[in-house]
Amino acid sequence: TTYFVGEDNVYPSITLNAPIDTYNTTNTYINFNWTATDNYDTNLTCNLTIGGIVNVSNIPSLNGTATNQTVSGFNDGNYQWNVSCWDDANNLNTSETRSYTVDTTNPSLTVDSPVEGQNYSSTNISLNYSTSDSGIGIDTCWYTNVTGQNVTLTNCLNATFIAQEGSNTITVYANDTLNNLNSSSITFYVDTTETAITLNYPDNGFNTTLTSINFNWTATD
């Protein structure tokens, strides 16, 4: 009988399949997927490392076959991950490192003008607001005007708009690229009609010897 003894000093190759690099998600779980390939061994063993720490160890990975590992419980933030695999000869290799971001938080949004419940004497109203996002950043801003139409706020800048006489309601929106959305509705009032004032007493040119006078008028709006 003839036996052949070979030396295996070739480490496995590792291809990361998912998630893609710089992946963004609102999910608090991630499905990690990779393929480890070796020149000899059928069964390989892998570790999944997240943030520089082995998260799941000794994961069986068939040679040349995609392996999936789901990890849950992520908080908002940016993470780095890679996979290390070795064969029966302890040839070890580590994949490239990729990153992903978990963002479940709505943007912050504050409307400074118009002011809730405020009365204005002009239909020309300033829309002043501020918005920010602690995650991947603001994507789009818009508002629903007093006639119910959506109006895009280019580059999320302040704007002016025309209101109607009487009661007005607008809603301002801001979202990020993952469609985490925040909104704020403001109701305000416009009255452009001047108040009419009628002087009732005393009459124009009134003369008196009294040292006190009762003034009387009627204001109509």
C-alpha positions in Angstrom: 0.0 0.0 0.0 1.3 3.4 -0.9 0.4 6.5 1.2 0.8 10.0 0.1 1.5 12.7 2.7 1.0 16.3 1.7 1.6 19.5 3.5 -1.2 22.0 3.7 0.0 25.5 4.4 -2.6 27.3 2.3 -5.1 29.3 4.3 -8.8 29.6 3.4 -10.1 32.5 1.3 -13.1 34.3 2.6 -15.6 36.3 0.6 -18.1 38.5 2.5 -21.5 38.3 0.8 -23.7 40.5 3.1 -24.2 43.0 4.3 -22.5 45.3 1.8 -19.9 47.7 3.0 -21.3 51.0 4.6 -24.7 49.3 4.9 -27.4 51.4 6.6 -30.5 49.9 8.3 -33.3 50.6 10.8 -33.2 46.9 11.9 -31.6 46.0 15.2 -30.5 42.6 13.8 -28.1 41.9 11.0 -27.9 38.8 8.7 -24.1 38.2 8.2 -23.3 36.0 5.2 -19.9 34.8 3.9 -18.3 32.0 1.8 -15.1 30.3 3.0 -13.1 28.3 0.4 -10.2 25.9 1.1 -8.0 23.8 -1.1 -8.4 20.6 1.0 -10.9 20.7 3.8 -14.6 20.2 3.4 -15.5 21.6 6.8 -14.1 24.9 8.0 -14.6 26.8 11.2 -15.2 30.5 11.5 -15.5 33.3 14.0 -17.6 36.4 13.4 -16.0 39.5 14.9 -17.9 42.8 15.5 -16.2 45.9 16.8 -12.9 44.1 17.3 -14.5 41.4 19.6 -15.5 37.9 18.6 -19.3 37.9 18.7 -20.0 34.3 17.6 -17.3 31.7 17.6 -16.7 28.3 16.1 -19.3 28.6 13.3 -19.3 25.5 11.0 -18.7 26.6 7.4 -18.8 24.2 4.5 -16.1 24.7 1.9 -17.3 26.9 -0.9 -20.8 27.2 0.6 -22.4 30.4 1.8 -22.8 30.6 5.6 -25.4 32.7 7.4 -25.2 34.0 11.0 -27.9 36.4 12.4 -27.0 38.6 15.3 -29.6 40.8 17.0 -29.8 43.4 19.7 -27.8 46.2 18.1 -28.2 49.8 19.4 -28.0 52.8 17.1 -24.4 53.4 15.9 -21.7 52.5 13.5 -20.1 49.0 13.6 -17.2 47.2 11.9 -17.2 43.4 11.2 -15.1 40.7 9.7 -14.8 36.9 9.6 -11.9 34.7 10.5 -11.8 31.1 9.3 -9.3 28.2 9.6 -9.0 24.7 8.3 -8.0 21.4 9.9 -4.3 22.3 9.6 -5.0 25.5 11.5 -4.3 27.7 8.5 -6.1 30.9 9.6 -7.3 33.8 7.4 -9.3 36.9 8.2 -11.5 38.7 5.7 -11.7 42.3 4.8 -13.4 44.5 7.4 -16.7 46.1 6.5 -18.9 48.7 8.3 -22.6 49.1 8.8 -24.8 51.6 10.6 -27.9 51.0 12.7 -30.2 54.1 12.8 -33.7 53.7 14.4 -34.0 57.3 15.6 -36.1 60.0 14.0 -34.5 63.4 13.3 -35.0 66.2 15.7 -37.3 69.0 14.5 -38.1 72.4 16.0 -40.3 75.0 14.3 -39.6 78.6 15.5 -41.9 80.4 13.1 -44.8 80.6 12.7 -45.6 80.4 16.4 -48.4 78.1 17.6 -51.5 80.1 18.3 -49.9 83.4 17.2 -51.9 86.2 15.5 -50.3 87.8 12.4 -51.3 90.9 10.6 -49.8 89.9 7.3 -50.3 86.9 5.0 -46.6 86.8 4.2 -45.3 84.3 6.8 -41.7 83.2 7.5 -41.1 79.5 8.0 -38.1 79.1 10.3 -37.1 75.7 11.6 -34.1 73.6 12.7 -33.5 69.9 12.2 -30.7 67.5 12.9 -30.1 63.8 12.9 -27.8 61.8 15.2 -27.6 58.9 12.8 -26.9 58.9 9.0 -28.0 62.5 8.5 -31.0 64.5 7.2 -32.2 63.6 3.7 -35.3 65.6 2.9 -37.4 68.4 4.4 -40.8 69.6 3.3 -44.1 71.1 4.6 -47.8 70.8 3.9 -49.0 74.3 3.2 -52.3 75.9 4.3 -54.1 74.4 1.2 -52.8 70.9 1.9 -50.1 70.8 -0.8 -46.6 69.4 -0.1 -43.8 71.8 -0.7 -40.2 70.7 -0.8 -37.8 72.8 1.3 -34.6 72.8 -0.9 -31.5 71.9 1.1 -33.7 72.0 4.2 -33.5 75.8 4.2 -35.9 78.3 5.8 -38.6 79.7 3.5 -41.6 82.1 3.3 -45.1 81.3 2.3 -48.5 82.9 1.8 -51.1 82.2 4.4 -54.9 82.8 4.3 -57.1 85.1 6.3 -58.2 83.4 9.5 -57.0 80.1 10.8 -54.0 78.3 9.2 -52.3 75.0 9.9 -49.0 73.8 8.4 -47.0 70.6 9.0 -43.2 70.5 8.7 -41.5 67.2 8.0 -37.9 66.0 8.1 -36.6 62.5 7.3 -33.3 60.7 6.8 -32.3 58.3 4.0 -33.8 55.4 6.0 -37.1 57.2 6.2 -37.0 57.8 9.9 -39.5 60.7 10.0 -40.4 63.5 12.3 -43.1 66.2 11.9 -44.5 69.2 13.7 -47.9 70.9 13.1 -48.5 74.6 13.8 -51.8 76.4 13.9 -51.8 80.2 13.7 -54.1 83.0 12.7 -54.0 85.9 10.2 -56.0 89.1 10.5 -55.2 91.8 8.0 -58.3 93.9 8.7 -57.7 97.0 10.7 -59.8 97.5 13.8 -62.4 100.2 13.3 -62.6 102.7 16.2 -65.6 105.1 16.7 -65.2 107.9 19.2 -68.5 108.3 21.0 -67.8 110.9 23.6 -66.9 113.7 24.0 -67.8 115.2 20.7 -65.2 117.0 18.6 -64.7 120.6 19.8 -66.3 119.7 23.2 -65.9 122.5 25.8 -66.4 122.0 29.5 -65.7 123.5 33.0 -65.3 120.0 34.4 -61.8 118.9 35.5 -62.5 115.2 34.7 -63.9 113.8 31.4 -65.4 110.4 30.7 -64.0 109.2 27.3 -66.1 106.7 25.4 -65.4 104.8 22.2 -66.4 101.6 20.3 -63.8 99.3 18.7 -65.0 96.9 16.0 -62.9 94.1 14.4 
